[in-house]
Amino acid sequence: MTWFDDPAATADRLRHVGYLADPGTATTAYLADALEKPLLVEGPAGVGKTELAKAVSRATGAELVRLQCYEGLDEARALYEWNYKKQLLRIQASGADRTWAETHDDVFTEEFLLTRPLLTAIRREQPTVLLVDEVDKTDVEVEGLLLEVLSDFQVTIPELGTVAAIRRPYVVLTSNASRELSEALKRRCLYLHLDYPDADRELEIVTQQVPDIERRVAGRLVDVIGRLRDLDLKKAPSIAESVDWARTLVALQIGTLDEVAIASTLGAVLKHSSDQERAVKELGLAP
């Protein structure tokens, strides 16, 4: 059973929950469902990669299970681990007259299993979206674990046996391309590259997310955002920061985005002092 009927229906359902997908994004999101393949979304930070997974979850009513990747993430944090403290208490409470086999069979059971995001997503019987966020921040060992999980959608727990997915989750992996992912991982996924939207689409996103902003002001905002992204900045403004800036202007009741207004609200979109200094200089704003 699939969640989306076709690419057009996918785009409509995502739009209904606030995500404006272009035809390529809607088609790939549809295929990830129809083909039951993980979707690898790559692109710069802040272009809507994580939001796509959240939007699929909202559009389908599926539970979102998120594995946030970071350097040092290990199998215990990604898959499962045993509750050693609780096991120790059980052993101490059981007395010293039990054999090791009896003790082992008693403490390596479901009662002492702590499931982490990957195992949680596999075991769920209800519709699930599994988000593996910023997979490029993990090391090769975790990437190898993902290969196993995403190939067969099952894991083996030595003490309990093999756990296979009853219902395959919709899987989205995101990457900021900080390192090259293995070809083996890419082969298992559909691939989607997201970049910053063009001006018309970003204007549509901003006015949809912040309906109180005047369209004229939103148009000026999008124009300035585009100029900022053309500068050599440490961190270019994301789509989310465009929306934050629009909300800032509405909160301050700014009806004209002139140089003074831009300079006074620049902190909503640029989060490094060197970037703000460069923007003030390049845009000719009053310091």
Disulfide bonds with the S-S distance in Angstrom:
none
